[in-house]
Amino acid sequence: MSPFLSIIIPTYNSEKTIIPLLESIRKSKKVDFGEVELVVVDDCSGDGTVKKVTFKGSTFKGRGRAICLKKNGGPAHARNVGVKYAKGKVVLFLDSDVVLYKESLFEAIRSFKNDPDLYAMTGVWDKKQKSQKFFPKFKALRDWSYWINERDPKNYYYLFSTRVAAINRALFLRLRGFDTTYKAALVEDIELTYRIARRYAVVFNPKIVVHHEFEDFWVVAKKYFWRSFYWSKIYRSRKKFDPVATTSKEAITTISAGGVVVFSALTFISHLSHLSYLSHLLDITLVVATVIHLFGVRKFLWFVMREEGIVFALNSFFTGIALYLSILGGAFFSLFGKSRTGRIL
């Protein structure tokens, strides 16, 4: 009897995070592990990841396997390889640095069994962090707010976020999987989302929850820069925004963040130079840019103020502007930087 669901986990130098993930899968509640398969694909790690991946005990009843790739090809390639070997009707992708909530696996299985018209689904990562540092807490709250508080429920598809996302295996194969020309974990999830959404909805299920510990500011800012770089190239081929993370509203919010920074600098210089007429004009422009940006992030700031207080919210405002500048930088650089951009949609 074939399994109903195959869990696909790509790993690369994941020896510090893979064990907590595997343990969280084993501790899942209400799950018949006889209908669950686990496929771990190691993307030529240089640490001890492979030695950490074991399937001892009877949890998976012989349905656990590790595949070791001889050459590093990136997470998109590793996931595609995992699906190739998977036997389940549904495949659930998990990043190697998350931990499943106890009923998330059950909820994924239940959702697909109860709805024959469900083809793709994504979950969410929680808003909590073990770290007491400001930025990881900020990032967790920012993502949670976006998924829970800020999304328009009328939109028929969500981002197929590979941190935790499931899809009908036959559909995935028909779509030819992730675009492997993206070697890093950047926009391969967005690009696949667009292809899924041509005919199918990507449903958001807030009951499918994972925990993820976020990195520090510079690591995330770099990811935002390159994600924006590659997405901007996709945008220029599609020539339209979308209801994922790249809405027209987000574009306005991002541009207004740049406006706040630029006009703040120009206003400061004009006041130092005693250019009164220009100073007044720049003052007004700065106020307009700030109001537009505040309107764009109002729901998040209100949410984070309730969660962590006004000081945290103020820090979040300026930290958010810094991240938006990374996004703007990536979009601008994409006009000149050359790269392989994957399939043209």
Secondary structure, 3 states (H helix, E strand, C coil): CCCCEEEEEEECCCCCCHHHHHHHHHCCCCCCHHHEEEEEEECCCCCCHHHHCCCCCCCCCCCEEEEECCCCCCHHHHHHHHHHHCCCCEEEEECCCEEECCCHHHHHHHHHHHCCCCCEEEEEECCCCCCCCHHHHHHHHHHHHHHHHHCCCCCCCCCCCCCEEEEEHHHHHHCCCCCCCCCCCCCHHHHHHHHHCCCCCEEEEEEEEEEECCCCHHHHHHHHHHHHHHHHHHHHHHCCCCCCCCCHHHHHHHHHHHHHHHHHHHHHHHHHCCCHHHHHHHHHHHHHHHHHHHHHHHHHHHHHHHHHCHHHHHHHHHHHHHHHHHHHHHHHHCCCCCCCCCCCC
